[in-house]
Amino acid sequence: MAISYEHLKQRRFSPQHQHYTERDTMLYALSLGLGNDPVDESALPFVYEGAQGGLRAMPSLAVVLGYPGFWARENDTGIDWVKLLHGEQRMRIHRPLPASAEVVGHTRVTHLTDKGEGKGAILVSERRIETAQGELLATLQGVTFLRGDGGYSQQSGGQPSDAPLPPLSPTPEDRAPDFTDIQATRPEAALLYRLLGDFNPLHAEPAVARVAGFDRPILHGLASYGLVMRAILRQCAGNDPTRLKALDIRFAAPVYPGETLVTEIWQEPGQPTQLQLRARVLERDKVVLSHGFAELN
């Protein structure tokens, strides 16, 4: 069954109602390694309800809220889901996330771009996270590479193909980063992160990981996304989560739990709240997240 442009663009997603608690907020931060250092008081506002000023949510918590599940695997989509890859994640924060709340996730497919037979297709889904009262908290865009679905626009008499999103920019090559953040990940990081709702066995079962071509289970891409956000808050925002407005990133390669992530950050000349970034694994000297952009208040 080939994918249908009209069906995917018009596909209806049920609103996802979710009540998350302070416990969930703390679990999210702990899964990213906040609290690994028991004397690092900068982590306490994200992992301890007794911290001065109360518990605070990491802005990237939004990526696990109102999640519609692995819908690309459902029969009606026609997607060759075994071959899909999460290529990019983009996020805009409209209001600081509460430490606990009732939220609703509204998902839709906004772009479907055919790159040609044998070259794959690109699908962009948008998820709007709102409070139960309808206040917009965050807008998420997930860019997915459908490696097995290229050429769909030439099938069934020809179907439309959207223009892709504006591309993300690579980081500067002509100067050193303004900030460098180094953070170790825990060996059990993927097993913790999956408790937030992504139960793909690729992140838990060694046998499944080997079939997928990896030596061992890999860390969720959105977990590494959260790690980069933590680096931005620590290095550039005075640990204040309310300062982050946007974070876009491309997933370039997997991270294995237990590896060390080095995040390199450049300030735009004359615009200190505009940041470019990338992250690499120290042990393999491998860039794993690239073409990063962040904006601060």
ZAVOBA-845631 format. One line per 2 residues: number of its first residue (from 1); their letters; for each residue x, y, z of C-alpha. Coordinates in steps of 0.001 Angstrom, whole numbers, plus 500000, padded with zeros to 6 digits. Layout:
% ZAVOBA-845631
NUM = a = X:Y:Z  ... .
% end
This chain:
% ZAVOBA-845631
1 = ma = 500000:500000:500000  501580:503273:498856 .
3 = is = 501160:506451:500863  498411:508857:499838 .
5 = ye = 499118:512580:499989  495458:513497:500470 .
7 = hl = 494884:510887:503153  497914:511848:505231 .
9 = kq = 497305:515595:504924  493656:515178:505940 .
11 = rr = 494207:512424:508511  492332:513100:511745 .
13 = fs = 494129:512659:515057  492179:512428:518269 .
15 = pq = 493097:515140:520790  495422:513612:523376 .
17 = hq = 494409:514627:526891  497115:514186:529510 .
19 = hy = 497491:514998:533163  501133:515205:534137 .
21 = te = 502257:515608:537724  505300:516976:539513 .
23 = rd = 506506:513385:539698  506478:513192:535877 .
25 = tm = 508347:516493:535637  511030:515228:537997 .
27 = ly = 511281:511861:536205  511834:513661:532911 .
29 = al = 514709:515709:534344  516221:512696:536104 .
31 = sl = 516144:510698:532848  518343:513412:531307 .
33 = gl = 520883:513115:534109  519918:516119:536222 .
35 = gn = 520766:515160:539780  523658:512889:538808 .
37 = dp = 525904:515181:540838  524414:515284:544350 .
39 = vd = 526061:518628:545157  525017:520391:541936 .
41 = es = 522399:522766:543336  521603:524134:539854 .
43 = al = 519763:520877:539122  517546:520987:542208 .
45 = pf = 514784:523221:540758  514111:520509:538148 .
47 = vy = 514270:517412:540369  513210:518502:543879 .
49 = eg = 509868:519923:544912  511470:521568:547948 .
51 = aq = 513854:523736:545922  513725:527460:546510 .
53 = gg = 511009:528882:544270  509416:525469:543793 .
55 = lr = 509720:522816:541113  510304:523988:537521 .
57 = am = 509744:522124:534252  512382:521783:531570 .
59 = ps = 511022:523415:528383  511802:520249:526415 .
61 = la = 509302:518352:528562  506838:519480:525876 .
63 = vv = 508105:516774:523500  506601:514009:525666 .
65 = lg = 503242:515737:526231  500088:515077:524225 .
67 = yp = 501908:512419:522193  499593:510583:519739 .
69 = gf = 501707:507422:519786  503594:505749:516944 .
71 = wa = 500771:506460:514509  502926:505932:511398 .
73 = re = 502775:502204:512152  498978:502097:511796 .
75 = nd = 497674:500302:508702  495802:503222:507172 .
77 = tg = 498946:505360:506676  500627:503221:504022 .
79 = id = 503984:504291:505466  506888:501830:505361 .
81 = wv = 507416:502521:509060  510363:500130:509445 .
83 = kl = 512430:502499:507283  511419:505833:508784 .
85 = lh = 513871:508054:510653  513250:511044:512926 .
87 = ge = 515303:513621:511056  514705:516924:512879 .
89 = qr = 512865:518358:515847  511733:521978:516012 .
91 = mr = 509982:523637:518943  508567:527013:519893 .
93 = ih = 507686:527744:523529  504821:530228:523901 .
95 = rp = 504380:530045:527697  506561:528450:530404 .
97 = lp = 505431:524903:531124  503851:524424:534564 .
99 = as = 505386:521795:536845  502059:519935:536647 .
101 = ae = 499000:520501:534483  496172:519141:532380 .
103 = vv = 497178:519493:528718  495826:518563:525311 .
105 = gh = 497916:517653:522269  496566:518440:518785 .
107 = tr = 498459:516747:515940  498255:517185:512167 .
109 = vt = 500403:516515:509104  501479:519838:507580 .
111 = hl = 503972:518876:504833  504588:515844:502634 .
113 = td = 507473:516167:500184  508474:513574:497587 .
115 = kg = 512219:513403:496952  511833:510830:494179 .
117 = eg = 511843:507099:493577  514460:505469:495791 .
119 = kg = 515214:508796:497537  512453:508792:500131 .
121 = ai = 509862:511328:501207  509747:513864:504035 .
123 = lv = 506767:514188:506353  506309:517057:508797 .
125 = se = 503869:516683:511668  502851:519523:513962 .
127 = rr = 501712:519114:517556  500235:521985:519510 .
129 = ie = 500304:521595:523289  497529:523536:525026 .
131 = ta = 496247:523794:528572  492798:522419:529334 .
133 = qg = 491604:526034:529081  492962:526360:525532 .
135 = el = 496111:528419:526213  498900:527512:523783 .
137 = la = 502040:526316:525587  504224:524952:522792 .
139 = tl = 504258:524145:519087  506332:521152:517978 .
141 = qg = 507363:520176:514470  508764:516726:513838 .
143 = vt = 510507:516129:510511  510455:512444:509548 .
145 = fl = 512383:510898:506667  510292:508165:505024 .
147 = rg = 513113:506241:503390  510811:503638:501822 .
149 = dg = 508170:505950:500350  509920:508016:497686 .
151 = gy = 508240:508362:494319  504702:508444:495710 .
153 = sq = 503834:511602:493728  504263:509730:490424 .
155 = qs = 501970:506911:491479  498196:506735:490981 .
157 = gg = 498175:509394:488302  500391:511845:490138 .
159 = qp = 499949:513338:493600  500998:516711:495067 .
161 = sd = 504317:517282:496783  504829:520181:499196 .
163 = ap = 507827:522460:499321  510025:521430:502274 .
165 = lp = 510506:523505:505408  513240:526159:505258 .
167 = pl = 516504:524314:505914  518396:524614:509171 .
169 = sp = 521827:526236:508974  525115:524477:509766 .
171 = tp = 527242:525763:512615  530155:528144:511895 .
173 = ed = 533378:526597:510670  535450:529797:510822 .
175 = ra = 535552:530297:514594  535593:528374:517845 .
177 = pd = 532374:527997:519857  531596:530613:522483 .
179 = ft = 530463:527964:524978  531240:524274:525418 .
181 = di = 529221:522044:527716  530238:518506:528685 .
183 = qa = 527768:516101:530235  527946:512360:530797 .
185 = tr = 524903:510180:530184  524021:507282:532436 .
187 = pe = 524133:503677:531138  520448:503224:532036 .
189 = aa = 519364:506553:530520  517262:504980:527744 .
191 = ll = 515479:502680:530194  514541:505726:532270 .
193 = yr = 513491:507875:529322  511185:505208:527883 .
195 = ll = 509040:505452:531025  507893:508822:529675 .
197 = gd = 505945:507112:526896  508246:505963:524072 .
199 = fn = 508348:502181:524459  510163:501343:521210 .
201 = pl = 512163:498167:522058  515076:499572:520066 .
203 = ha = 515954:501479:523245  515733:498481:525568 .
205 = ep = 516354:495110:523874  519890:494329:522644 .
207 = av = 518540:491811:520115  516211:494391:518551 .
209 = ar = 519031:496935:518422  521299:494452:516621 .
211 = va = 518623:493717:514006  518398:497494:513422 .
213 = gf = 522157:497637:512881  523345:498925:516267 .
215 = dr = 525775:497330:518699  523398:497870:521606 .
217 = pi = 520243:499842:522491  520494:503505:521556 .
219 = lh = 519316:506594:523385  516088:508190:522205 .
221 = gl = 516749:511087:519847  514452:513296:521891 .
223 = as = 516455:512455:525005  519598:513831:523346 .
225 = yg = 517475:516832:522314  516681:517408:526000 .
227 = lv = 520358:517080:526905  521238:519832:524449 .
229 = mr = 518530:522036:525921  519991:521457:529376 .
231 = ai = 523379:522593:528056  521842:525798:526678 .
233 = lr = 520130:526630:529970  523299:525959:531940 .
235 = qc = 525709:527832:529675  523647:530697:528244 .
237 = ag = 520441:531252:530229  521466:531306:533886 .
239 = nd = 519597:528025:534406  516302:529863:533841 .
241 = pt = 513875:527710:531792  511562:530660:531110 .
243 = rl = 514227:532230:528877  514096:529576:526175 .
245 = ka = 511839:530430:523216  512914:527980:520507 .
247 = ld = 515143:525001:519782  515624:523328:516391 .
249 = ir = 518033:520453:515777  518915:517792:513207 .
251 = fa = 519562:514233:514352  522826:513262:512658 .
253 = ap = 523772:510002:514420  522676:507915:517432 .
255 = vy = 523929:508317:520991  524593:505259:523137 .
257 = pg = 523639:505459:526819  526754:505991:528932 .
259 = et = 528521:508172:526366  529604:511757:526995 .
261 = lv = 527864:514539:525077  529837:517675:524183 .
263 = te = 527569:520571:523157  529220:523447:521302 .
265 = iw = 527343:526765:521152  527947:529890:519049 .
267 = qe = 526297:533257:519646  525188:535124:516541 .
269 = pg = 527407:538226:516157  525598:541156:517734 .
271 = qp = 522659:538951:518765  523552:537126:521985 .
273 = tq = 520065:535611:522292  520398:533883:518892 .
275 = lq = 522419:530680:519162  523772:528046:516818 .
277 = lr = 524869:524684:518167  525848:521109:517600 .
279 = ar = 526706:518147:519816  529200:515346:519474 .
281 = vl = 530019:512201:521406  533366:512614:523131 .
283 = er = 534351:508944:523081  533850:508568:519300 .
285 = dk = 534426:512208:518285  531209:511875:516291 .
287 = vv = 528714:514682:515598  525323:513346:516669 .
289 = ls = 523201:516521:516587  523816:519239:514022 .
291 = hg = 522363:522371:512403  521085:523532:515782 .
293 = fa = 519343:526846:516419  518066:528235:519707 .
295 = el = 516520:531524:520721  516418:533057:524205 .
297 = n = 514422:535896:525693 .
% end
